[in-house]
Amino acid sequence: MKNISVSFKVGLASLLSIFLLYFGINYLKGLNILSTGKSYYAYYNNIGGLTEGSFVTINGFQVGTVESIEFFYLEEVRLRVNINVEKDIDIPENTIAKIVSEDIMGTKAMALVLGDSDEVANSGSELKSDIEVSLQEEVNAQILPLKNKSEKL
C-alpha cells in the first residue's frame, strides 16, 4: 500500500510539473491560454517579421496579443493574422489593424487604429489591414531624389 501512495505522489507531481511548464512557456511567449478576450483577424500579403505573441496596441497601450499566423488561400496565398484583444474595449467595424515597427531595431507589433463607425465589430470578424512603411523604406524614399540629382551631375 505504501508503494501505491509514493507512485501516486510521483505521478501527480509529474503531471503538475508538465502543466506548469506548458503554461510557463506560453506565458513567456506572451500568450494567455485562459484568455477570454475578443478575437479578430486580418489578411496580409507580407507581415514583415510579425510573430505570434507580438503586442496589439491602441494608441501605444497594450490591449492584446497576436494569437496565430496561418497561410490562407484565397485568389492568392495570403497570411491570416488572428489577434486577441484582452481588454474590454469596443472595436468599431472600420478599425484598421496596422503592422508597425515598435522600436528602431525593427521589432514588429500590431496597432489598432480605431475607426469612427457606430457599429461595433463582433468577436471573430475581419478587420481592414495596413502596413506601416519601414524606416529603411522611408530613408530610401528621401535619398532617392538626391541620388538621381547626383547621378545627373
C-alpha positions as CSV (number, residue, x, y, z in Angstrom):
1,M,0.0,0.0,0.0
2,K,2.9,2.3,0.7
3,N,4.3,1.9,-2.9
4,I,0.9,3.0,-4.4
5,S,1.0,6.1,-2.3
6,V,4.5,7.0,-3.4
7,S,3.7,6.2,-7.0
8,F,0.6,8.3,-6.9
9,K,2.6,11.3,-5.4
10,V,5.3,11.0,-8.1
11,G,2.7,10.8,-10.9
12,L,0.7,13.8,-9.5
13,A,3.9,15.8,-9.1
14,S,4.9,14.9,-12.7
15,L,1.5,16.0,-14.1
16,L,1.6,19.2,-12.2
17,S,5.2,19.9,-13.4
18,I,4.2,19.3,-17.1
19,F,1.1,21.6,-16.6
20,L,3.1,24.4,-15.1
21,L,5.9,24.1,-17.7
22,Y,3.2,24.3,-20.5
23,F,1.6,27.5,-19.0
24,G,5.0,28.9,-18.1
25,I,6.4,28.7,-21.7
26,N,3.2,30.2,-23.1
27,Y,3.4,33.0,-20.6
28,L,6.9,33.8,-21.6
29,K,5.9,33.8,-25.2
30,G,3.2,36.4,-24.3
31,L,0.3,34.0,-25.0
32,N,-2.6,33.7,-22.5
33,I,-4.1,30.3,-22.7
34,L,-7.0,31.1,-20.4
35,S,-7.8,34.4,-22.2
36,T,-11.5,35.3,-22.5
37,G,-10.9,38.3,-24.9
38,K,-12.3,39.0,-28.3
39,S,-10.7,37.6,-31.4
40,Y,-10.4,39.4,-34.7
41,Y,-8.4,38.7,-37.9
42,A,-6.9,40.5,-40.8
43,Y,-5.3,39.4,-44.1
44,Y,-1.8,40.5,-45.3
45,N,0.4,39.7,-48.3
46,N,3.5,40.3,-46.2
47,I,3.7,40.6,-42.5
48,G,7.3,41.8,-42.4
49,G,8.5,39.9,-39.3
50,L,5.4,40.0,-37.2
51,T,5.3,36.9,-34.9
52,E,2.9,35.1,-32.6
53,G,2.9,36.7,-29.2
54,S,3.6,40.2,-30.6
55,F,1.8,43.1,-28.9
56,V,-1.5,44.5,-30.1
57,T,-1.8,48.2,-29.1
58,I,-4.3,51.1,-29.2
59,N,-2.6,54.5,-29.0
60,G,0.5,52.8,-27.6
61,F,-1.4,50.9,-24.8
62,Q,-1.1,47.1,-25.0
63,V,-4.6,45.6,-25.2
64,G,-3.8,42.1,-26.5
65,T,-1.5,39.8,-28.5
66,V,-1.2,38.2,-31.9
67,E,-2.6,34.7,-31.3
68,S,-1.6,32.9,-34.5
69,I,-0.4,33.5,-38.1
70,E,-1.5,31.0,-40.8
71,F,-1.5,30.6,-44.5
72,F,-4.8,31.2,-46.1
73,Y,-5.6,30.5,-49.8
74,L,-8.0,32.9,-51.4
75,E,-7.3,34.1,-55.0
76,E,-3.7,34.2,-53.9
77,V,-1.6,33.0,-51.0
78,R,-2.2,35.4,-48.1
79,L,-1.4,35.4,-44.4
80,R,-4.2,35.4,-41.9
81,V,-3.2,37.1,-38.6
82,N,-5.5,36.3,-35.6
83,I,-5.4,38.8,-32.8
84,N,-6.9,38.6,-29.3
85,V,-8.0,41.8,-27.6
86,E,-8.0,41.0,-23.8
87,K,-9.2,44.4,-22.6
88,D,-12.9,45.1,-22.6
89,I,-12.9,47.6,-25.5
90,D,-15.5,48.1,-28.2
91,I,-13.7,47.9,-31.6
92,P,-15.6,49.8,-34.3
93,E,-16.2,48.0,-37.6
94,N,-14.0,50.2,-39.7
95,T,-10.9,49.8,-37.4
96,I,-7.6,49.2,-39.2
97,A,-5.2,46.6,-38.0
98,K,-1.8,48.1,-38.9
99,I,1.6,46.3,-38.6
100,V,4.0,48.8,-37.2
101,S,7.7,48.9,-36.1
102,E,7.8,49.0,-32.3
103,D,11.4,50.2,-32.0
104,I,14.4,51.2,-34.0
105,M,15.6,47.6,-34.2
106,G,12.5,46.7,-36.3
107,T,10.5,44.7,-33.8
108,K,7.0,44.4,-35.2
109,A,3.7,44.9,-33.4
110,M,0.1,45.4,-34.3
111,A,-1.6,48.8,-33.8
112,L,-5.3,49.1,-34.0
113,V,-6.4,52.4,-35.5
114,L,-9.9,52.8,-34.2
115,G,-12.5,53.9,-36.8
116,D,-15.4,56.3,-36.3
117,S,-18.2,53.8,-37.1
118,D,-21.1,53.5,-34.7
119,E,-21.3,49.8,-35.4
120,V,-19.1,47.6,-33.1
121,A,-17.2,44.7,-34.7
122,N,-18.2,41.3,-33.3
123,S,-15.7,38.8,-32.0
124,G,-14.4,36.7,-34.9
125,S,-14.9,39.4,-37.6
126,E,-12.4,40.7,-40.1
127,L,-10.6,44.0,-39.7
128,K,-9.1,46.1,-42.5
129,S,-5.3,45.7,-42.8
130,D,-2.4,48.0,-43.4
131,I,1.3,48.0,-43.0
132,E,3.4,51.0,-41.8
133,V,6.3,52.0,-44.0
134,S,9.6,50.8,-42.5
135,L,12.4,53.1,-41.5
136,Q,14.6,51.8,-44.4
137,E,11.9,52.5,-47.0
138,E,11.4,56.0,-45.7
139,V,15.2,56.7,-45.8
140,N,15.3,55.3,-49.4
141,A,12.4,57.5,-50.4
142,Q,14.2,60.6,-49.0
143,I,17.6,59.8,-50.5
144,L,16.4,58.6,-54.0
145,P,15.9,62.2,-55.3
146,L,19.4,63.2,-54.1
147,K,20.8,60.1,-55.7
148,N,19.2,60.9,-59.0
149,K,20.4,64.5,-58.9
150,S,24.0,63.5,-58.1
151,E,24.0,60.9,-61.0
152,K,22.9,63.7,-63.4
153,L,25.8,65.8,-62.3
